[in-house]
Amino acid sequence: PKEITAGTLRYKPATATEAAFIGYDINFNLDQSDSQKTAIDMAEVARFDKKLKAALTFVPAANIVYLLSKPNDPKAFKFPLKKLGVNTAIEASFAPVAKVATTYSAETSYGYLRSITHADVSAGNYTDRDILIFQSVPLDIGPVAGIISEEPQVAHSHVIFRAVNQKIPDIYIPGAASEFAGSLGKLVKLSTLADDTYTIQTEAQNPSLLAEAEAYWKARRPTIVVPDANVSVTELRVWTKNKVDKSQVQAYGAKATNFAILDEALRAENVDRSLYDASFMVPFSYFATFMKSPVTAKACTTAQKKCDKDLKDEALAGSCSTAFALCNKVAASSGKLSDFTAGMLEKSNREKMYTDASLRKPFLFFVNRLMRETELSSEILAPIQAALKAYPESRRMRLRSSTNAEDLAGLNGAGLYESKAACLGDGDNSDDKDGKTSVCRTALEVSRMQAQVKELRALKDEDGSVKKIADEVESDINKKYPLKHTIRSVYASLWTERAFLNREYYGMDHSKIYMGMLVHPAFVNESVNGVAVLNFNADKSIEVKIVSQVQDVSITNPIIPGALPEELSVVRDAAGS
């Protein structure tokens, strides 16, 4: 039986002469010959119509109609569907889907209005004083003064969370680049309101705008003090054996501690959490030990080669030489990883990195590669390896970043750092190009990934970006997950560009940031992937918003360009109904 029905619901409000209507259409499988592509599965329509009428009690059943879109549809399907209890209407005469603005973050800010491409975002060609107009927002972005998109944004995405966190406007406005063409490149004041309205003011309208903007820019960058990290704790903590309390955030980080506390709360409500019985937290002390690892000339050379390769597509190939020179200097003096990062973060260099992408990217890509090329000591690897043996070698695990620079007042840190998969069954020397899948890759995952590749290659691709995504998904089918590579990759994610920019924006001391890890079984063969956000309102009501995608399609980083999730909102009033 069909489990998922895809289509569109359209609400037509009541007027003085007509009651409210709900119209719907269904996206049928088009794997048919050309002569059959207009076919409508009437049994499916009738089945869905019955479910819809039972669910939407605020509209009379007679006013719930199936929308016929093709010229010959009324003649072919109106009366047969009527016999099945389905009312119909012609789509063209029904209320159109209105393109209206949608506010994601209701704020006021000042900045220079710019229309920007994803290539310019990737190149870092923007500042925290820019209000950017995108056709579609990228998966992530550093500090800016405001965000406007010409296409709807994915609810609960990292970009939206970041905008809310930084208290900057974020809004979807169809045709924004054309509407604001006369203001591009100029200083503006942008205000977005919760009712989806907005205003833009220029210096021609307000001569004191620059003075207001300077005061705003100075005030909007509060310094966030990095919480102290306790690096004296060395225990890998299995929280089901040792109770966790919030004070342990100082040793294990916010994500790990909060997850463990939530797990305990769910168990207390008799939720089956047996999958996580042997899950554990890795303390900051392991990261501190890793940063004491010696830097070698060999690691410097390999890091430079891979850094240049990483930056080839960004017209920065060959730009890693300055970082390479620093690396060789550290290696020659028998220095440690922490000595390299200290040199990179020297005040004048750090300030230039924040403002100059051509310096920032090479250093960040280089330190990422250097950490991934540095040997992982048995002092770190062996205990984690032993703890993971509580699970089968074929069970893919998730090593999730957990720092002392997230879930803070003023900075939630969503999406700044990275989590990675690990598989004990994949040896240290396993080869992604051997034509074999990971020991932990399931047959269902393989078939889903192959289907994604097929779907991506069928999409329109004007600039080759879709092909690049398809190639990456296809290569990931045989990707392996050796544990030591995973640990180093999680630690290296401390230096993602978005993490550096956000920490620098808030004046945080990078040298005081530590990385712990949360380790638990990965979710495989998912039926649904989702994000839930709860708002506890002043009137004691609770609003729950759930955004979901079918199977394992990501909410925040969807593989398929333009993929939009389903949204469900539920409000429980103060009385509990």
N, C-alpha and C positions, 0 to 999 in steps of 0.2 A: 504493500500500500504506500501511496505517496505520503511522505512525512513533511515536506517543505513546499509551500506554494509561494512563488515569487511574483510580484506584480506591484500595482499602485492603487492606493486608496485616495479618493478625492472627495473633500467635503464641500458641499454647496450650502451656504447658510440660508436660513429662512428669510423670506421677504414678506412684504405686506400682503402679497397675493399667493405665495407659494410656501409650503413647508420645507424644512431642511431635507437635503438628499445626501446620500453617500453613493458615489459611483466607484466602481473598481474594474481593473483589467487584470489579466493573468498572462505572465510570460510563459508561453508553451515551448516545449522542446522543438527546435527547428531542424533537427536531424532528419529531414524529410526531402523528398524530391521537390523541385520547383513548383510543380502543379499542386502540391499538398501544403505548401507553406502558409496558406491562409486558413488552414483547417483549425477548428476550435473543438477541443475535447469537452463536449457538453456534459458528460458524466462528471468530469472534474469540476466544471463550473457549478453544477448543481450541488455537488458535495461541499464545495467551499462556500457557496451561497448560504447553505443551511447553517454552517458553522458561524458565518459572519452575522447572520440575523440573530443567532442565539447570544452572541457576544456584545453586539452594539444595540443595547436596549434603549438608548436615548433617541434613536431614530425609528419611526414606524417601519415595520418590515416591508411594507409596500413601497417605501421610499429608498430602499437599498437596491441598486440596479447594476447590472453588468453592462459595461460600455462596449459597444460594437464600433470598431474603428475602420473597417474596410468598406468600400462602396457597396459590395454585394452581400455584406454580412446580415443586414436586416432581413432581406428576402430569404436568405438561406437558414438563418438561425433564430430569428425573433420568435416565431410560433412554436418551433420544437422546444426552445428553452422555456417558453411560457407553460407548456405542458408539464415541464419538470419543476414548475414552481418558481422559475427565475424571471424576474422583471428585467427589462433591458432599456437602454437609451442609446442614442447616437452620440458618440464621443465628441464630435465637433460641436454639438449643441450644448454640451455639458460645460460646467465652469472650468476654464483652463487652469493649469497649474501656474499660479502667479509667481513671478520672480521678485521676491522682496528681500530687503536687507535682513540680516540676522546678526545680532550682537552676541559675541562670545565672552567679551570682557568689557564691562561698562566703566569707562574711565575717561579722563582728560589728560592729554599730553601735548608737548610741543616738539616739533622736529621738522626736518627737511623732507618734503614729500618726494618720493622716488618710485618709479616703476622699475622692477628688477626681475631678472631671469634667474632660474635655478643655477645656471652656470656662474653668474656673478655671486650668488650666495655661497656656492661651493668655493669660489676663489676668495671669499672673505671681503668682497668689495662693498662694504657697508659699515656704518658705525652705530653706536648707541644713541646717536642724535638723529637718526633717520626714521621716518615713517614710511614703511615699504608697501607698495602695491604689487601683489602677486596675481598671476592668472590662477594658479593653484599653489597652496602653501607647501613648502618642503617638509620633509619628515622632522626636521629640527632646525633651529636657528639660534644664534647667539643674542646677546642683549641688543634691543632696538627700542625706538621710541613709540612704535605703533605698528599694527599689522592690518592690512586691508586685502581681502582676497576677492577675486572675480568669480570664483567657484565656491560652493559650500565646503566647509571644513568638517573633518571627522570629529564628532563630539568626544571629549575627554582625551584628545590627542596631547602629546607632549608640548606642542606649540601653544595650545590653548592654556594648559596648566601653567606654562612658563609666563604667558601674558598676564594671567590672573595673579600669579606670584609677584611679578614685577610691577603690577598695577598700571599696565599700559592698555590702550584701546586695542581690541581685536574684533573685526567685523567683516562680514561677507556683504559686499555691495556689487551686484551685477553691473558690468560696464563701468567700473570705477575709473579705469585709466582714461576712458573717453570723457567721463563726467568731470574729472579733475585735471584735464589736460592743461588748462591755463594756470594751474598752481604747481605743476611739476617742477622740481628744482628749487622751490621757494619754501621759506619758513612758514609753517602753518600751526594753528592750534586745532587739534582734532578732539572732539567730544563724542563719545558713543554712549547711548542710553539703553537702559534695560528694556525699553519698549521698542527696540530695533530702529530707533531714529538716530540721526547723527548731524553734526554741524562741523564745518571747516571754516576757519577764519584766517585771513591773510594779513600781512603788514599794511596793505592798502586799506583794509577795514579797521585796523588797530595799530596805530603808529608806535605804541609802546610794546609791541609783541616781542621784540628781541630782548628787551629788559626782562619781561616776564619769563621768556624762555631760559635765559641765563640763570635766573633764580630757580626755576624748575629743575634744570639739569643739575645744579649744585645740590639741591635738596633731595633728589630722587635716588641718590646713591649712598644709602646708609651703610656704614661699616658693620659687617657681621663678624663677631668674634668666633673663632673656631673653638668648639668645646675641647677640653683636654682629653687626650686619649690615654688610657691605661694600658701600657705595653708590658706590664709585669705579669699579666695573666697568660698562662701558656696552655690551659686546658682546652681541648676540643670538646665542646659541651653538647652532649646529647640531652636535649631539654626534657624528654620524657622520663629521664632517670634523675634529673636534677632540676628542681623548680627554678624558673626564670623570673626575675623581677626587672623593673625598668632601669635600675641602677647599672645593669650589665651592658647598657648601651655604650658605656665608656670603654668597654673592652672588646665588644663584638660589633658595634655599629647599630644604626637605627633599623635597617631593614631586617637583619637577623633577629634582633631582640623583639621587635614588634611582631614579626611572623610567629616566633615562639610563644609569645603571650597570647596572640590570637588563636593559635593551635590549642593551647591549654583551655581557653574559653570555649572553643567549639567542642572539645572533648567533654567538658562539664555539662554541655547541653546534649550529650549522647550522640553527637555527630561522629560517624565512622571516620577516624583519622589514622587507621592502622597503617596506611601506606607510609606515614611519616614517623613511625615508631623509632627508627634508627637514624633519623635526620639529625644534623648537628650544625654547630656554629664554629667558625674558625676565628680565633682572636687576632687583634691588631698586631700582637707580638710576632706572628709569622711574617707579616708584611715588613715589620721593622728588621727582622732577620734577613729577609730577601734584599732589602735596600743596603745591607752591609756586604752584599756579594761583590767580589772583585770585578772590575772592568778590565777586559782583555783586549789586546790589539785585534785579535781575530773577531771578537764580537763587534768591535767598532767598524771593521771593514765590511762585515756581512750586513750590519745595520745600515751603512751608507748605501750599499748596492740596492738593498730592498727599499730604503727611503726614496732614492732617486726613481726607482721603478714605480713606487706608490704615487709619486707626484708627476709622473710622465703626462697623464691626461690633463693636468692642471697647469701646463706650460711652466712648470717649476723644476723640471728635470735638471739635475746638476746643482741644485740650490742647497743641498744638504752638506756642503763642504765646510761651512762654519761650525756646524754641530759636530761634524766628523773631526775637525781640528781640536775642538774641546775634548772630545772623547779620547783621542790619542794622547792628549796632555794628561788626562786623568789616568789612563792606562800606564803611561810612562812613569808616573809617580806612585804606582801601586794603589791607586785610589779605588773608591767604591761607587756603586750606583748613586748613593746619596751625594757624593762629591760632584758627579755629573749634573744632577738636578740643581744642586746649589750654584754651580757655575752658570747654568741656564737661567736661573732665577735671580742672578745678580741684578740690582735695581734698574740700571739703565737698559740692560738687555730685556728685562721683563716688561718694562714700560713700552719699549719699541715693539715687542711681540704683541702687545695688546692693540696697538694702532696700525701695525704693518703686517698684513697677511703674508707677504713674501718672506718675512723673517719668521713669523709665528708658525706657519705650517711646516717648514723644514725642521724646526726644532722639535715640534710636537710629534711629527711623524718619526723623527729619528729616535727620540727617547722611547717611543712606543716600541719600535723595532729593537732597540738596544735591550730593553727589559725582556722582550720575548726571546732574544738570543742569549741572554745570560743564563748560565747553568743554575738549575734549581737544586739546592742542597737536600740531602737525605733527611736532614733535620726538619725540613718542611714537608717533603714529599711522602716519606714513610708513614707518619701518623695519619695523614689524610687517606692514603692508600689503604691502610689497615682498617680505618673506620668505614670505608666504602665497601669492604668485603661483607658487610651485613646484608648487602643486596647482591643479586646475581650479576655476573659479569656482563650479561646481555641487557641489563637494565640501564638505560641512559639516565644520567644524573644531571642535575642543574647546579652549577656553582654561580651564585648570585652575589654581585658586588654589594658591600654593606660598609658605608663609610661614616666618619664623624663630621661629614660636610653635607648632610641631607636631612630632611625632615626637621629643619630648624625653623624658628620663627622668622619669616621673611624669605625663606629659601627651602622649598620642598625637595628640590634636586631631581625631580622626575626626569628620567631619560639621560641624565648627565653621564652616568657610568654604565658599564656593560656586564651582562651575565652571559655565561657560556656553558655549552654542553660538554660532558665528559663521559667516557665509556672505558671501563676497566678492560673490556675485551679487546679494545684497540691498542696494540702494542706501541711503544715509543717510536718505533721505526716504521709504522704502518704508512702505506703510500696511497694518497688520494687518487692516483692515476693508474692503479692496478686493475681497474675494471670491476672491483668488488665493493659492495656496500659495507658500511660500518656494521660491526657485530650487533650494535644496538639499534640499527635502522629496521623498522618494521615493513612488511610487504605493503600494508595499506599506505604508509607514508610514501613509499616509492611510487605507487600508482597515483597518489594525489599530486606529487611533485611532477610526474610525467604529464599529468593532465594540465597542470599550471603552465608548464613549458609550452604545450600545444596551444593553450589559450593565449598566452603572451605572443607567440609567433604569428598568430592570426590577427593581432591588433595592428591598427595603423601606427606607423613608426616613422615620423618625419625626420628625427634627428639621431636615430640609432640608439636612443636611451632604452627603449623597450627591449631591443635585441640584447643589450647589455644585461638587463635584468634576467631575461630568459637564459642567457649563457650562464649566469651565476647560479640560478636555480638548478640548471642541468648539471653543472659541475658539483653542486652540493649533494646530489644524489649519492655520490660515492665518497663524500667527505668523511674523514675519520676524526675521532675525538680523544687522542691520547691525554691522559690526566695531567702530565707535567706541562704540556703545551697549554692546556686549559687554564691552569693556575696562573701561569705567567701572563696569559692574555687578559685575564680578569684584573690582575695587578696593573698591567700596562694601561688599562682603560681609565686609570686615574688621570691620564693625560689626553683624553679626547679634547678636540678643539672647543666643543661646547662647554665642557667642564672647566677648562682653563679660563675661557672668556667670562663665564658666570662667576667663578671665584674671584677673578681679578676685578670684575665690575663691582663686587661687594667688598673689595678690599680685604679679602681673606688671605691669611698667611698659608701659601701652598705647602711650605715645609712642615706644617703641623697637621696635614691631612694624612690619615691612615686608612688602609683598606682591610676590612674583615671580609668574611664570606658566610653566606647561608647556603647549606648543601642539603638538597633533598631530591627525590626522584623527579625526573622531568615529566611533563604531561605529554603523553603520546597518544596517537589515534583519537584526537579530540573530536567531539561532536560539535562543540561550540566553544568559541574563544570570546571572552568579554571583559568589560571594565564596569565596576559598580561604584557609584558615588552617592554618599548619603549626606543630606543637609538636615541638621537638627535646628528647626526654626524657633524663633522667640515665642511663638504661640503654642509651643509644645508639639506641633505637628512634625512629622518626619517625612521628608521627600527622598525617594529612592529613584535614581536614574541608572538604568542598565543599558549599555551599548554592547551589541554582540555581532559577531560574524560567524557564519557556518564553518564547521570543521576547524582547521588550525590557521585560518587567515587572521593575520594580526590586526588589531584595532588601530594601534599607533603607527605601525609600519607595514601597511598592506602591500603584498606582492603585486597585485593587479592594480595598475594605475587607475585612479578615480573610483576605486571600490568604496562604497558607502555602507556602513553597518546599519543594523536595525536598532531603533531606540525605543525603550519602554520606560515610562514614568509612572510611578505609583506614589500616592500621597496618603499617609495614615494620619488622621486628625488626632487632636489631643485626647479624644474619647476612645481612640483605638480602632476606629472603623475606617 
